[in-house]
Amino acid sequence: MTSIELRNLTTDGAGDRPLLDDISLTVPDGTTLAITGPAGAGKTRLLRTIVGLEEQSSGDVLLDDIVVNAVDARGRDVAMVFEDFELHPHLDVFDNLAFSSILRKGYDKDALSDRIDEVAELLALTDLLELRPAELDEAQRQRVALGRSLVRDANVYLFDAPFTAQSERVRTHVRSVTIQRQQEASRTSIFTTNNVEEALSTADRVAVMHQGFIHQIGTPRELYDRPADMFVAGYLGSPPMNLVPAVPDGQQLVLPLGTMRLDQPLIDRIGDRSVVVAGIRPEHCHDATGTEGGAVTDRVEFTTRIDDLEWRGSRQLAYLGYDLAPEVEALIGEVEDLLEFDLFQSFLVAQLPADSVLAAGMSIRVVIPRHRIHVFDPQTGENLTLPQ
């Protein structure tokens, strides 16, 4: 297989902001990278630049340590599944699956037929091999486009939102068999997805992308537990991390629902900032009367009223409202405008056990392990909690 490396890849846009902004990343030989981010983040353009269909303004694309900027898409030998998954309407499913492979010189016809049969079985296409695209539904057509890349023997594999047309139940299976096949064959692969859980569950490493640049790259656990900035923290997770404006006051941080003691290193990193943002994952909020809550020693604790409650089978979500000063609301509005993404809410979400006896309108005492709380700079987004 082949490694992928991007060095300071930039594509200028019509306005002041680049379409791709100084992107550097490496996908080692035989590994899988998932790129996730909101619609319009630049994910598709990035893949099209790697494959050679879009031209960057500056920076380099390297395949196996060789700069391929001047090599056309055919010469790069990259298999790509496009988001629109177009098929050849005059060919049946078998020939669509074979199409990319037969364009390569010296292919083995029998070996290709065996690969098609294997992939067709994986993707539930065996009974459809003699049909044409017009006779298929959207989900089936997408699986044919996906299978066409899986059948092909290429240097690297790029998948642009390859599972979006599948129903939720089928999507999990198709994703699983696709990733397993790529990993067993040690194929270097990049997937894009707007689905955060999909990104975290399928790849060796994940890149979070927004506004044309990469915010952070790491293992799923690294990104989830140690987000580099406020956007990564607020984007990853379901429900996402609570981002709560807070005011530093000496050795403590004053949140709308309670106070948090600050250690000296964090006090030093906060410096003279008058407002910061506390990041709290819903699963780190515990009912103080429960077993998990009672076991927390170094903690932030507060009592408040449950505004609303959602029961979700294995868990329930309690929504705990709070008020903010007008000047703080104006500040977070400016942050959201700059990021072009809604990160803030006027409530804290606590994820609690499904068997806890709770109801909207009742009071609840919540405890949060202090070491689980992140602190961010609201303007730069930097995670001040991480060691420098």
C-alpha positions as MATLAB code, in Angstrom:
seq = 'MTSIELRNLTTDGAGDRPLLDDISLTVPDGTTLAITGPAGAGKTRLLRTIVGLEEQSSGDVLLDDIVVNAVDARGRDVAMVFEDFELHPHLDVFDNLAFSSILRKGYDKDALSDRIDEVAELLALTDLLELRPAELDEAQRQRVALGRSLVRDANVYLFDAPFTAQSERVRTHVRSVTIQRQQEASRTSIFTTNNVEEALSTADRVAVMHQGFIHQIGTPRELYDRPADMFVAGYLGSPPMNLVPAVPDGQQLVLPLGTMRLDQPLIDRIGDRSVVVAGIRPEHCHDATGTEGGAVTDRVEFTTRIDDLEWRGSRQLAYLGYDLAPEVEALIGEVEDLLEFDLFQSFLVAQLPADSVLAAGMSIRVVIPRHRIHVFDPQTGENLTLPQ';
ca = [
       0.000    0.000    0.000;
       0.862    3.692    0.005;
       1.121    6.430    2.627;
      -0.547    9.828    2.160;
       1.007   13.090    3.291;
      -0.236   16.663    2.871;
       2.155   19.536    3.528;
       0.722   23.019    4.061;
      -2.002   22.434    1.495;
      -3.848   25.661    0.693;
      -6.511   26.549   -1.863;
      -7.366   30.228   -2.212;
     -11.026   31.234   -2.285;
     -12.834   34.162   -3.835;
     -12.888   36.071   -0.526;
     -10.425   36.516    2.301;
     -10.762   32.975    3.650;
      -9.045   30.074    1.855;
     -11.133   27.094    0.775;
      -8.398   24.879    2.216;
      -6.200   26.512    4.814;
      -2.639   25.258    5.426;
      -3.579   21.598    5.900;
      -0.834   19.208    6.974;
      -1.528   15.586    7.842;
      -0.139   12.090    7.384;
      -1.991    8.820    6.838;
       0.552    6.017    7.342;
       0.616    3.023    5.055;
      -2.282    0.673    5.755;
      -4.175    2.886    8.219;
      -7.596    4.541    8.144;
      -8.313    8.231    8.744;
     -11.820    9.623    9.237;
     -12.362   13.306    8.503;
     -15.430   14.739   10.197;
     -16.910   18.201   10.364;
     -20.066   20.139    9.470;
     -21.345   20.502    5.920;
     -19.163   22.981    4.031;
     -16.085   22.269    6.134;
     -13.993   21.471    3.044;
     -13.932   17.680    3.359;
     -14.947   16.907   -0.225;
     -12.598   19.499   -1.695;
      -9.738   18.012    0.300;
     -10.383   14.531   -1.110;
     -10.705   15.886   -4.640;
      -7.354   17.629   -4.212;
      -5.703   14.418   -3.019;
      -7.076   12.459   -5.976;
      -5.962   15.187   -8.396;
      -9.313   16.587   -9.524;
      -8.766   19.952   -7.809;
      -5.580   22.016   -7.853;
      -4.166   23.603   -4.718;
      -2.747   27.142   -4.644;
       0.246   26.033   -2.573;
       1.513   23.055   -0.620;
       2.201   19.477   -1.601;
       0.416   16.140   -1.944;
       2.739   13.167   -1.410;
       2.001    9.500   -2.062;
       4.652    7.198   -0.597;
       6.917   10.214    0.027;
       6.754   11.262   -3.644;
       5.327   14.702   -4.495;
       2.502   14.159   -7.024;
       1.378   17.765   -7.555;
       2.123   17.522  -11.301;
       0.630   14.022  -11.681;
      -2.913   13.814  -13.041;
      -5.716   11.864  -11.352;
      -5.178    8.765  -13.499;
      -1.462    8.715  -12.740;
      -2.046    8.887   -8.972;
      -4.020    5.615   -9.065;
      -6.401    6.579   -6.274;
      -9.786    4.886   -5.888;
     -12.506    7.329   -4.828;
     -16.171    6.997   -3.935;
     -17.894   10.289   -4.711;
     -20.739   11.612   -2.600;
     -23.097   11.633   -5.589;
     -22.119    7.962   -6.391;
     -22.764    8.236  -10.134;
     -22.893    4.937  -12.028;
     -22.782    4.083  -15.735;
     -26.481    3.766  -16.645;
     -25.921    1.472  -19.651;
     -23.967   -1.118  -17.613;
     -25.385   -3.698  -15.234;
     -24.218   -3.947  -11.628;
     -21.522   -6.526  -12.426;
     -19.969   -4.346  -15.119;
     -20.237   -1.224  -12.952;
     -18.336   -3.042  -10.218;
     -15.702   -4.085  -12.744;
     -15.444   -0.779  -14.616;
     -12.580    0.946  -12.748;
     -10.548   -2.249  -12.597;
     -10.696   -3.064  -16.317;
      -9.279    0.365  -17.145;
      -5.973   -0.774  -15.614;
      -3.590   -2.639  -17.873;
      -2.792   -6.289  -17.231;
      -5.743   -7.149  -14.985;
      -6.563  -10.828  -14.372;
     -10.119  -11.481  -15.578;
     -10.731  -14.500  -13.331;
      -9.291  -12.798  -10.256;
     -11.428   -9.725  -10.960;
     -14.562  -11.869  -11.241;
     -13.764  -13.492   -7.898;
     -13.286  -10.076   -6.246;
     -16.605   -8.865   -7.662;
     -18.428  -11.905   -6.286;
     -16.821  -11.430   -2.880;
     -17.637   -7.716   -2.672;
     -21.162   -8.259   -3.991;
     -21.799  -10.735   -1.192;
     -20.412   -8.335    1.424;
     -22.635   -5.504    0.222;
     -25.803   -7.546   -0.430;
     -25.544   -7.062   -4.201;
     -25.333  -10.701   -5.331;
     -28.968  -10.857   -6.467;
     -28.653   -7.526   -8.287;
     -25.630   -8.188  -10.525;
     -27.679   -8.345  -13.745;
     -29.722   -5.205  -13.040;
     -28.976   -1.714  -14.298;
     -28.775    1.396  -12.080;
     -32.265    2.592  -13.052;
     -33.689   -0.585  -11.518;
     -32.002    0.034   -8.135;
     -32.983    2.244   -5.239;
     -30.658    4.957   -3.969;
     -29.149    2.830   -1.209;
     -28.366    0.008   -3.628;
     -26.761    2.411   -6.115;
     -24.557    3.802   -3.379;
     -23.433    0.290   -2.422;
     -22.556   -0.392   -6.059;
     -20.406    2.756   -6.156;
     -18.779    1.711   -2.899;
     -18.219   -1.824   -4.204;
     -16.610   -0.492   -7.380;
     -13.823    1.027   -5.264;
     -13.500   -2.020   -3.024;
     -13.078   -4.265   -6.065;
     -10.332   -2.087   -7.496;
      -6.659   -2.592   -6.648;
      -5.397    0.973   -6.078;
      -2.656    2.831   -4.206;
      -5.021    4.515   -1.734;
      -8.774    4.707   -1.189;
     -10.860    7.832   -0.605;
     -14.509    7.570    0.482;
     -16.590   10.760    0.454;
     -19.633   10.259    2.736;
     -20.025    6.686    1.418;
     -22.827    5.492    3.717;
     -25.308    8.396    3.731;
     -27.981    6.713    1.573;
     -28.159    3.608    3.775;
     -30.860    3.170    6.391;
     -29.520    3.351    9.927;
     -29.682   -0.400   10.435;
     -28.044   -1.249    7.097;
     -25.537    1.585    7.418;
     -23.915    0.000   10.460;
     -23.412   -3.298    8.628;
     -22.141   -1.740    5.389;
     -19.732    0.453    7.324;
     -18.475   -2.489    9.361;
     -17.765   -4.806    6.427;
     -16.167   -1.981    4.429;
     -13.797   -0.968    7.218;
     -12.982   -4.598    8.020;
     -12.117   -5.361    4.397;
      -9.869   -2.307    4.142;
      -8.085   -3.093    7.393;
      -7.595   -6.798    6.629;
      -6.017   -5.865    3.289;
      -3.916   -3.094    4.965;
      -5.349   -0.541    2.555;
      -4.621    3.126    3.203;
      -8.024    4.826    3.421;
      -9.656    8.173    4.154;
     -13.378    8.442    4.921;
     -15.354   11.652    5.296;
     -18.533   11.847    7.360;
     -20.762   14.386    9.074;
     -21.677   11.670   11.585;
     -19.508   12.119   14.677;
     -20.208    8.669   16.128;
     -19.333    7.100   12.786;
     -15.991    8.904   12.689;
     -15.094    7.942   16.243;
     -16.020    4.276   15.783;
     -14.455    3.456   12.401;
     -10.971    4.912   12.091;
      -7.482    4.555   13.527;
      -7.273    8.345   13.669;
      -9.782   11.159   13.258;
      -9.366   14.683   11.898;
     -11.902   17.366   12.850;
     -12.301   19.885   10.039;
     -14.189   23.173    9.839;
     -13.902   26.366    7.790;
     -11.293   24.787    5.536;
      -8.727   23.772    8.130;
      -7.977   20.907   10.469;
      -8.626   21.733   14.126;
      -7.143   18.533   15.537;
      -5.952   15.079   14.487;
      -5.585   12.133   16.849;
      -7.030    8.852   17.977;
     -10.760    8.929   18.749;
     -10.008    8.749   22.489;
      -7.441   11.565   22.324;
      -9.886   13.886   20.584;
     -12.746   13.024   22.902;
     -10.804   13.213   26.176;
      -8.323   15.966   25.274;
      -9.907   18.313   22.709;
      -7.388   20.887   21.535;
      -9.941   23.645   21.190;
     -13.503   24.632   21.895;
     -14.824   23.665   18.466;
     -13.535   20.088   18.736;
     -14.944   19.843   22.271;
     -18.370   21.086   21.238;
     -18.558   19.149   17.971;
     -17.616   15.677   19.208;
     -19.986   13.688   21.364;
     -23.668   12.830   21.474;
     -24.904   14.816   23.276;
     -21.976   17.190   22.728;
     -19.946   18.756   25.508;
     -21.687   21.485   27.508;
     -19.879   24.787   26.942;
     -20.689   27.146   29.784;
     -19.352   30.731   30.085;
     -17.615   31.306   33.432;
     -15.879   34.165   35.243;
     -12.462   33.735   36.929;
     -12.462   35.128   40.471;
      -9.174   34.671   42.287;
      -8.699   30.979   43.017;
     -12.097   29.924   41.755;
     -14.126   29.876   38.588;
     -17.701   31.108   38.897;
     -20.125   29.174   36.680;
     -23.844   29.986   36.344;
     -24.712   26.914   38.446;
     -21.793   26.711   40.884;
     -18.120   27.418   41.509;
     -14.947   25.477   40.710;
     -11.655   25.636   42.628;
      -8.667   26.437   40.411;
      -5.139   25.074   40.742;
      -2.263   27.511   40.355;
      -1.101   26.225   36.928;
      -4.584   26.812   35.516;
      -4.797   30.205   37.219;
      -1.549   31.114   35.468;
      -2.837   29.960   32.078;
      -6.117   31.848   32.508;
      -4.128   34.978   33.286;
      -6.082   38.218   32.985;
      -8.977   36.806   30.973;
     -12.255   38.165   32.336;
     -14.406   35.398   30.817;
     -13.571   31.801   29.927;
     -15.652   28.802   28.868;
     -15.999   25.676   30.990;
     -16.453   22.419   29.074;
     -18.393   19.624   30.789;
     -19.406   16.369   29.133;
     -22.982   15.260   29.999;
     -21.793   11.838   31.194;
     -19.535   13.502   33.784;
     -22.542   15.065   35.541;
     -23.718   12.758   38.335;
     -26.701   12.703   40.669;
     -25.153   13.363   44.085;
     -27.533   10.849   45.686;
     -26.441    8.025   43.375;
     -23.526    5.615   43.706;
     -21.353    7.340   41.085;
     -22.030   10.791   42.492;
     -21.268    9.700   46.039;
     -17.894    8.315   44.969;
     -16.656   11.651   43.604;
     -14.386   13.422   46.087;
     -12.638   16.343   44.352;
     -15.728   17.819   42.790;
     -17.859   20.720   41.697;
     -21.306   20.549   43.283;
     -24.528   22.505   42.885;
     -28.279   22.178   43.382;
     -30.701   23.279   40.684;
     -34.089   22.537   39.120;
     -34.686   20.140   36.234;
     -36.319   22.113   33.439;
     -36.933   19.121   31.186;
     -36.190   15.411   31.100;
     -35.727   12.996   28.186;
     -35.818    9.261   28.812;
     -33.752    7.378   26.209;
     -33.942    3.775   27.274;
     -30.469    3.116   28.700;
     -30.123    6.683   30.017;
     -32.003    9.893   30.604;
     -31.005   13.456   29.877;
     -31.774   16.185   32.374;
     -31.798   19.769   31.095;
     -30.714   22.286   33.725;
     -31.321   25.897   32.698;
     -29.328   28.945   33.743;
     -29.156   32.693   33.058;
     -26.253   34.724   31.672;
     -25.378   38.392   31.949;
     -26.194   40.335   28.736;
     -22.530   41.167   28.092;
     -21.589   37.494   28.323;
     -24.402   36.547   25.931;
     -23.101   39.157   23.492;
     -19.585   37.693   23.741;
     -20.661   34.112   23.000;
     -22.802   35.389   20.123;
     -19.676   36.928   18.601;
     -17.807   33.641   19.058;
     -20.540   31.689   17.275;
     -20.603   34.214   14.424;
     -16.836   33.839   14.025;
     -17.020   30.043   14.057;
     -20.198   29.916   11.943;
     -21.436   27.188   14.248;
     -23.815   27.075   17.223;
     -21.818   25.855   20.228;
     -23.608   27.406   23.174;
     -26.928   26.724   24.885;
     -28.635   28.275   27.893;
     -28.806   24.966   29.734;
     -26.549   22.201   31.002;
     -27.274   18.637   29.850;
     -26.669   15.916   32.464;
     -26.659   12.284   31.321;
     -28.011   10.180   34.189;
     -28.912    6.519   34.740;
     -32.256    5.467   33.315;
     -33.406    4.062   36.665;
     -32.903    7.339   38.572;
     -36.277    8.597   39.784;
     -36.405   12.060   38.282;
     -39.028   14.403   36.889;
     -39.184   17.849   35.335;
     -39.611   20.531   37.980;
     -37.868   18.675   40.803;
     -34.599   19.773   42.403;
     -31.415   17.814   41.831;
     -27.957   17.978   43.374;
     -25.316   17.468   40.703;
     -21.640   16.633   41.218;
     -18.918   16.808   38.557;
     -15.345   15.511   39.007;
     -13.191   18.631   38.921;
     -10.491   17.026   36.762;
     -13.106   16.326   34.087;
     -13.839   20.014   33.485;
     -12.023   21.727   30.609;
     -11.438   25.473   30.435;
     -11.249   27.275   27.081;
     -10.312   30.729   25.850;
     -13.555   32.000   24.257;
     -11.792   33.984   21.528;
      -8.979   31.672   20.380;
     -10.768   28.466   21.412;
      -7.557   27.145   23.033;
      -7.982   24.473   25.710;
      -6.261   26.084   28.682;
      -6.565   22.904   30.711;
      -4.055   21.001   28.587;
      -0.393   21.241   29.676;
       1.602   23.683   27.591;
];
